[in-house]
């Protein structure tokens, strides 16, 4: 799908999603958050992601992520094995493509010490490779100070400073859905 087609799909679909709910007052979100959240299927999520024009930022707060495609690699790291040569090549290819199109992509990873096994895996295998392909990654240690930031467990992506997608997880780190925020991004 071209960027133009993805943007058109997003504009047409955004207000027509039937899986929307009002989020004001929800315990899962900041008390200042209000608006509507609309569930995204995997295909819808990919279309929203691919439609960004300038920059995409991920805010990661979970101490652990249960990602089926990463489970074996986490186990390999914990066994002291070497990182496979093909580690994250698909993601690295996507990041390179975004950069060639003049887009920026990055993430802010919130951590607390001691690091979880997953955070150790990301620090040793994930982040270095992502930085090598020019993804902008920043790690913020909130062990002793949260700096007034909303680090209480809600992950999200923000695209072009105007579109926010909440990533919802179970306490064990399993992703259970994505919801696009319709309302003020502030």
Backbone bond lengths (Angstrom), bond angles and torsions (degrees), N, CA, C in turn:
res aa  C-N    CA-C-N  psi(-1)  N-CA   C-N-CA  omega(-1)  CA-C   N-CA-C  phi
1 X - - - 1.444 - - 1.531 108.22 -
2 X 1.317 117.13 132.41 1.455 120.22 178.48 1.520 109.84 -73.52
3 X 1.330 115.38 164.44 1.468 118.90 178.83 1.521 110.35 -61.29
4 X 1.321 116.73 -41.83 1.462 120.69 -179.56 1.523 110.60 -62.05
5 X 1.332 116.65 -44.65 1.463 120.37 178.99 1.524 110.90 -64.33
6 X 1.339 116.94 -40.34 1.463 120.71 178.86 1.526 110.48 -63.07
7 X 1.341 117.25 -42.64 1.470 120.18 178.92 1.522 110.66 -63.99
8 X 1.335 116.97 -42.80 1.463 120.63 179.12 1.520 110.43 -61.98
9 X 1.350 116.30 -45.66 1.458 120.27 178.00 1.518 109.67 -57.36
10 X 1.333 116.24 -45.21 1.455 120.88 -176.84 1.526 110.66 -62.33
11 X 1.341 117.54 -47.01 1.465 120.51 -179.86 1.534 111.01 -60.85
12 X 1.332 116.70 -43.92 1.461 121.08 -178.06 1.521 112.08 -68.97
13 X 1.312 117.17 -37.13 1.455 121.97 -172.90 1.516 112.42 -88.45
14 X 1.310 117.32 -30.20 1.465 122.31 -170.70 1.520 112.78 -51.16
15 X 1.327 116.94 -49.56 1.462 118.51 -176.60 1.518 112.53 -87.41
16 X 1.335 117.25 -9.27 1.451 119.77 -178.27 1.509 114.95 -97.61
17 X 1.309 118.35 1.74 1.458 119.65 -178.67 1.522 109.94 -66.30
18 X 1.315 116.04 130.95 1.463 119.90 -175.95 1.519 112.49 -87.03
19 X 1.308 117.63 -9.06 1.462 120.38 -176.00 1.528 111.00 -96.34
20 X 1.299 116.67 35.69 1.463 120.79 -177.61 1.524 109.91 -92.61
21 X 1.321 114.83 150.98 1.457 119.73 175.63 1.520 107.97 -146.51
22 X 1.302 115.95 153.54 1.450 120.27 176.57 1.509 108.71 -76.02
23 X 1.315 116.41 133.65 1.459 120.09 -175.14 1.519 113.15 -105.56
24 X 1.317 118.45 -6.40 1.454 119.69 -177.30 1.523 110.24 -58.51
25 X 1.323 115.43 130.15 1.451 120.76 178.00 1.515 114.14 86.08
26 X 1.312 117.74 -4.16 1.456 120.12 179.46 1.522 110.16 -63.05
27 X 1.321 117.17 137.59 1.459 121.82 -179.96 1.520 112.33 -65.17
28 X 1.344 116.95 -25.58 1.459 119.92 -175.29 1.527 112.93 -74.83
29 X 1.288 118.24 -17.26 1.441 120.38 -172.89 1.516 110.95 -115.46
30 X 1.305 114.83 164.89 1.457 120.18 178.41 1.523 109.78 -58.01
31 X 1.309 116.42 147.06 1.456 119.65 -177.06 1.528 111.89 -63.04
32 X 1.327 118.14 -21.68 1.460 120.67 179.97 1.516 112.39 -86.02
33 X 1.328 118.16 -7.72 1.451 121.85 -177.18 1.516 110.40 -76.64
34 X 1.292 116.20 133.26 1.462 120.88 171.56 1.520 107.85 -146.16
35 X 1.285 115.58 157.38 1.451 120.11 -179.72 1.505 110.06 139.10
36 X 1.317 115.23 -158.93 1.452 121.56 -179.54 1.508 108.50 -120.27
37 X 1.328 115.35 144.57 1.453 121.75 174.74 1.519 107.50 -118.03
38 X 1.325 115.96 133.24 1.453 121.20 -179.45 1.517 108.82 -121.31
39 X 1.337 115.86 122.96 1.462 120.93 -179.37 1.517 110.16 -63.08
40 X 1.328 115.36 142.79 1.459 121.92 179.59 1.522 109.98 -116.09
41 X 1.321 116.36 130.86 1.459 120.04 171.37 1.529 107.84 -72.76
42 X 1.325 117.11 170.05 1.465 119.79 178.44 1.519 111.83 -57.66
43 X 1.323 117.66 -42.70 1.463 121.09 179.26 1.520 112.10 -65.34
44 X 1.335 116.27 -43.15 1.462 120.00 177.85 1.523 110.54 -62.69
45 X 1.342 116.21 -41.21 1.460 120.89 179.05 1.528 110.22 -59.18
46 X 1.307 117.34 -47.70 1.471 120.96 -179.25 1.525 110.76 -61.40
47 X 1.336 117.24 -39.70 1.466 120.22 178.18 1.524 111.83 -64.65
48 X 1.333 117.04 -43.11 1.464 120.23 177.21 1.522 109.65 -61.79
49 X 1.331 116.51 -46.11 1.461 120.77 -178.92 1.523 110.72 -60.08
50 X 1.310 117.65 -47.74 1.463 121.44 -175.87 1.526 113.49 -71.31
51 X 1.330 118.14 -13.92 1.461 121.05 -178.17 1.528 113.64 -82.39
52 X 1.328 119.11 -7.74 1.467 117.94 -176.95 1.527 110.60 -66.31
53 X 1.340 115.22 146.41 1.457 121.13 -174.29 1.518 114.58 -105.63
54 X 1.327 117.62 -33.55 1.465 120.35 -171.84 1.526 113.10 -122.21
55 X 1.333 115.90 -54.75 1.456 117.90 -177.50 1.522 111.40 -149.94
56 X 1.322 113.34 151.78 1.461 122.32 177.96 1.523 106.69 -135.65
57 X 1.331 115.34 130.07 1.466 121.22 -179.82 1.513 109.98 -128.62
58 X 1.308 115.30 135.78 1.471 122.00 176.60 1.520 108.13 -107.66
59 X 1.314 116.36 134.82 1.459 123.25 174.76 1.514 106.00 -110.05
60 X 1.343 117.43 111.50 1.465 123.61 -174.23 1.519 110.06 -109.27
61 X 1.340 116.37 121.11 1.460 120.00 -178.43 1.519 113.65 -118.80
62 X 1.322 117.70 -13.54 1.462 120.67 -175.16 1.534 110.62 -70.07
63 X 1.322 118.03 138.47 1.466 119.75 176.02 1.530 112.43 -74.18
64 X 1.330 115.99 -23.33 1.464 121.96 -178.67 1.516 108.70 -144.58
65 X 1.320 115.22 142.16 1.460 121.54 173.84 1.520 106.98 -123.42
66 X 1.328 115.62 128.81 1.456 120.83 176.06 1.526 105.86 -95.27
67 X 1.304 114.89 98.45 1.463 121.65 -178.59 1.520 107.45 -116.29
68 X 1.334 117.38 111.23 1.467 119.23 -176.47 1.530 113.93 -51.73
69 X 1.334 117.58 -37.33 1.469 119.87 -178.71 1.529 112.55 -72.73
70 X 1.324 117.78 -15.59 1.462 120.47 -178.99 1.525 113.42 -104.09
71 X 1.320 118.19 -11.33 1.462 121.67 -173.53 1.528 112.48 -55.10
72 X 1.313 117.29 -45.93 1.468 119.89 -178.67 1.524 111.10 -66.62
73 X 1.328 117.19 -36.94 1.465 119.22 179.06 1.523 112.17 -68.56
74 X 1.327 117.55 -36.77 1.467 120.00 174.96 1.524 108.80 -61.53
75 X 1.323 116.53 -44.81 1.471 120.70 179.05 1.534 110.88 -62.00
76 X 1.319 117.40 -39.88 1.470 120.94 178.50 1.532 110.86 -61.25
77 X 1.321 115.73 -45.71 1.467 119.41 178.93 1.521 110.06 -59.58
78 X 1.329 116.54 -45.82 1.462 120.55 -177.60 1.533 112.03 -65.75
79 X 1.333 117.25 -26.60 1.467 121.38 176.18 1.533 111.92 -83.12
80 X 1.333 116.57 -4.01 1.463 120.54 179.34 1.518 114.22 84.01
81 X 1.327 117.51 15.33 1.464 121.28 179.68 1.527 110.88 -78.94
82 X 1.325 115.47 163.39 1.453 121.59 177.51 1.525 110.93 -76.69
83 X 1.314 114.68 153.78 1.464 121.01 176.88 1.532 108.92 -69.00
84 X 1.343 118.00 132.49 1.461 120.13 177.65 1.532 111.30 -64.21
85 X 1.306 116.47 145.52 1.472 121.24 -178.77 1.526 111.83 -60.05
86 X 1.328 117.50 -31.42 1.469 120.87 -176.81 1.532 113.42 -89.07
87 X 1.319 117.19 11.82 1.468 121.53 -176.65 1.535 110.77 -57.74
88 X 1.326 116.20 119.75 1.473 125.58 175.28 1.531 114.21 60.25
89 X 1.323 119.39 23.37 1.469 120.28 -177.09 1.526 112.15 -61.64
90 X 1.333 118.05 -34.54 1.467 120.15 179.46 1.533 110.50 -64.53
91 X 1.337 117.11 -45.87 1.463 120.70 178.09 1.530 110.63 -64.50
92 X 1.322 116.97 -42.73 1.462 120.03 -179.70 1.527 110.61 -60.70
93 X 1.321 117.29 -38.25 1.460 121.52 177.52 1.530 110.66 -63.91
94 X 1.332 116.58 -42.51 1.477 119.83 177.63 1.521 111.06 -63.00
95 X 1.333 117.18 -44.31 1.467 120.70 179.99 1.530 110.13 -60.96
96 X 1.321 116.91 -45.12 1.474 120.48 178.17 1.526 110.53 -59.05
97 X 1.326 116.77 -41.06 1.467 120.56 178.23 1.519 112.13 -62.05
98 X 1.333 116.39 -43.90 1.461 119.49 177.63 1.520 110.70 -60.28
99 X 1.330 116.44 -44.06 1.456 120.21 -178.68 1.529 111.28 -64.95
100 X 1.319 117.41 -39.20 1.463 120.76 177.37 1.526 111.57 -62.86
101 X 1.326 116.99 -28.14 1.465 122.10 177.26 1.527 112.22 -84.46
102 X 1.332 117.07 2.40 1.454 121.34 179.51 1.519 114.60 84.02
103 X 1.322 116.99 15.16 1.459 121.55 -179.81 1.524 109.75 -95.97
104 X 1.334 115.14 157.91 1.467 121.82 175.18 1.519 107.91 -113.88
105 X 1.326 114.99 146.53 1.458 119.58 176.04 1.521 108.11 -142.05
106 X 1.317 115.98 140.09 1.456 119.45 -179.07 1.509 111.78 -161.79
107 X 1.311 113.63 179.37 1.460 119.40 178.59 1.519 110.05 -152.61
108 X 1.299 113.46 153.93 1.457 122.00 174.45 1.522 105.96 -116.06
109 X 1.319 116.34 119.76 1.459 122.45 -177.58 1.521 109.22 -105.84
110 X 1.309 116.14 119.13 1.456 121.85 177.97 1.526 107.86 -89.31
111 X 1.327 117.17 129.49 1.463 120.91 178.96 1.529 110.22 -132.53
112 X 1.313 113.83 155.76 1.470 123.23 171.95 1.515 106.83 -132.33
113 X 1.326 115.90 145.95 1.468 120.04 177.46 1.514 109.42 -93.55
114 X 1.306 117.84 143.67 1.461 126.86 1.37 1.527 110.47 -75.05
115 X 1.339 116.20 148.35 1.453 121.09 179.26 1.529 110.24 -67.03
116 X 1.327 115.61 146.28 1.462 120.44 174.31 1.533 108.02 -76.11
117 X 1.330 116.36 167.52 1.465 120.02 176.13 1.519 110.66 -57.53
118 X 1.330 117.22 -39.55 1.463 120.20 179.95 1.534 110.88 -65.14
119 X 1.317 117.26 -43.04 1.468 119.97 178.58 1.524 110.92 -64.71
120 X 1.312 117.27 -35.90 1.471 120.32 175.54 1.532 110.20 -63.69
121 X 1.325 116.10 -42.62 1.466 121.51 176.45 1.525 110.78 -59.89
122 X 1.326 116.47 -48.50 1.461 119.68 179.36 1.524 112.10 -61.43
123 X 1.324 116.33 -42.10 1.468 120.54 -179.39 1.526 112.05 -65.62
124 X 1.320 117.12 -37.43 1.465 120.84 -176.34 1.528 112.97 -86.65
125 X 1.331 117.81 -40.07 1.464 120.19 -172.96 1.523 113.76 -112.39
126 X 1.326 118.17 -38.90 1.462 120.64 -173.49 1.519 114.37 -79.59
127 X 1.306 115.94 -57.46 1.463 120.39 -173.81 1.526 112.83 -61.95
128 X 1.335 120.93 -46.76 1.472 119.20 -178.72 1.533 113.33 -57.41
129 X 1.318 117.53 -42.07 1.466 120.06 179.06 1.518 112.22 -67.87
130 X 1.329 116.71 -38.62 1.457 120.22 178.85 1.523 110.91 -66.84
131 X 1.319 117.39 -41.03 1.465 121.00 177.80 1.535 109.96 -65.19
132 X 1.328 117.02 -36.64 1.466 120.91 -179.82 1.528 112.31 -61.50
133 X 1.348 117.79 -27.97 1.465 120.30 177.25 1.528 110.83 -97.69
134 X 1.326 116.63 15.29 1.469 125.12 173.04 1.517 115.95 77.58
135 X 1.338 117.95 22.81 1.458 118.93 168.22 1.523 106.43 -73.68
136 X 1.320 116.49 136.10 1.463 121.96 -178.32 1.526 107.97 -87.12
137 X 1.320 116.48 106.91 1.464 120.64 -177.56 1.522 109.58 -117.89
138 X 1.322 114.16 131.71 1.460 120.51 178.40 1.525 107.92 -125.96
139 X 1.304 115.84 137.92 1.461 121.77 -179.33 1.521 107.44 -115.65
140 X 1.319 115.73 126.97 1.460 121.22 179.60 1.519 108.88 -116.96
141 X 1.325 116.17 117.17 1.462 122.76 178.10 1.527 108.16 -86.28
142 X 1.337 115.92 116.02 1.462 121.00 179.70 1.527 111.37 -110.79
143 X 1.327 116.23 27.09 1.459 120.53 -179.77 1.525 111.12 -57.94
144 X 1.321 117.27 -41.96 1.461 121.11 -174.94 1.524 113.94 -110.79
145 X 1.343 117.97 -15.34 1.461 120.76 -177.52 1.524 108.64 -155.70
146 X 1.332 117.26 128.76 1.459 121.01 178.56 1.526 112.32 -90.49
147 X 1.314 118.42 -1.34 1.463 124.41 174.12 1.526 113.17 55.62
148 X 1.322 117.31 26.08 1.457 120.96 178.84 1.520 114.20 71.79
149 X 1.317 117.38 13.22 1.464 121.59 -178.66 1.531 111.18 -90.88
150 X 1.331 116.29 155.48 1.474 120.30 178.20 1.525 110.50 -80.70
151 X 1.313 116.99 79.15 1.463 121.25 -175.47 1.530 111.84 -103.53
152 X 1.312 116.94 25.07 1.458 121.56 -174.74 1.511 116.92 -86.15
153 X 1.323 119.48 15.82 1.446 118.41 172.24 1.512 117.12 119.96
154 X 1.322 120.71 -3.24 1.468 120.87 179.98 1.529 109.51 -97.33
155 X 1.316 116.21 116.50 1.462 121.58 174.44 1.523 109.22 -89.83
156 X 1.316 116.29 153.97 1.455 120.45 176.20 1.519 110.95 -161.20
157 X 1.315 114.41 161.89 1.458 123.77 168.18 1.512 107.07 -112.38
158 X 1.326 117.17 143.53 1.454 121.39 169.80 1.523 107.03 -123.79
159 X 1.325 115.33 130.22 1.452 122.61 -177.61 1.525 109.23 -113.78
160 X 1.318 116.32 127.14 1.467 122.71 176.06 1.526 112.92 52.28
161 X 1.311 116.67 32.26 1.460 123.68 179.23 1.525 113.04 54.57
162 X 1.346 117.03 21.99 1.459 118.86 -176.76 1.522 115.07 -139.08
163 X 1.308 119.21 -18.07 1.458 122.10 -177.89 1.520 108.84 -124.36
164 X 1.324 115.74 124.66 1.465 121.10 -179.45 1.525 109.52 -116.35
165 X 1.324 115.22 133.89 1.459 121.41 173.96 1.526 107.59 -121.33
166 X 1.328 115.89 119.05 1.465 122.14 176.54 1.523 108.51 -79.50
167 X 1.318 116.25 136.92 1.456 122.71 175.12 1.518 106.94 -107.71
168 X 1.308 116.88 122.43 1.460 121.54 -174.10 1.519 110.57 -106.61
169 X 1.337 115.58 134.82 1.457 122.74 -174.98 1.520 110.95 -130.66
170 X 1.328 115.03 150.50 1.465 120.84 167.64 1.527 107.26 -75.43
171 X 1.330 118.20 164.65 1.464 120.14 178.60 1.529 114.15 -57.56
172 X 1.343 117.79 -25.76 1.465 119.72 179.98 1.532 113.07 -81.06
173 X 1.337 118.01 -4.40 1.458 121.24 178.97 1.512 114.83 98.81
174 X 1.341 118.32 7.05 1.452 122.10 177.61 1.530 109.20 -82.76
175 X 1.320 116.65 126.25 1.463 119.41 178.74 1.521 109.40 -72.74
176 X 1.325 115.60 131.98 1.464 120.28 -178.46 1.518 112.52 -115.96
177 X 1.312 118.29 -1.01 1.461 119.26 176.50 1.513 112.65 164.13
178 X 1.325 112.92 168.67 1.458 122.29 176.99 1.521 107.16 -131.43
179 X 1.309 115.79 140.51 1.453 120.54 -179.99 1.517 109.44 -135.60
180 X 1.329 115.03 130.38 1.457 118.89 176.98 1.520 107.81 -83.65
181 X 1.310 115.80 136.12 1.463 122.27 -179.83 1.519 107.94 -88.48
182 X 1.305 115.95 123.98 1.465 121.20 174.70 1.515 107.10 -108.30
183 X 1.292 116.58 108.41 1.452 121.14 -179.61 1.506 109.59 154.85
184 X 1.302 115.69 -167.22 1.452 122.19 -177.31 1.524 110.84 -66.10
185 X 1.323 117.38 127.86 1.467 120.22 -179.27 1.513 112.10 -75.10
186 X 1.312 119.06 -15.94 1.461 121.09 178.57 1.506 109.51 -62.97
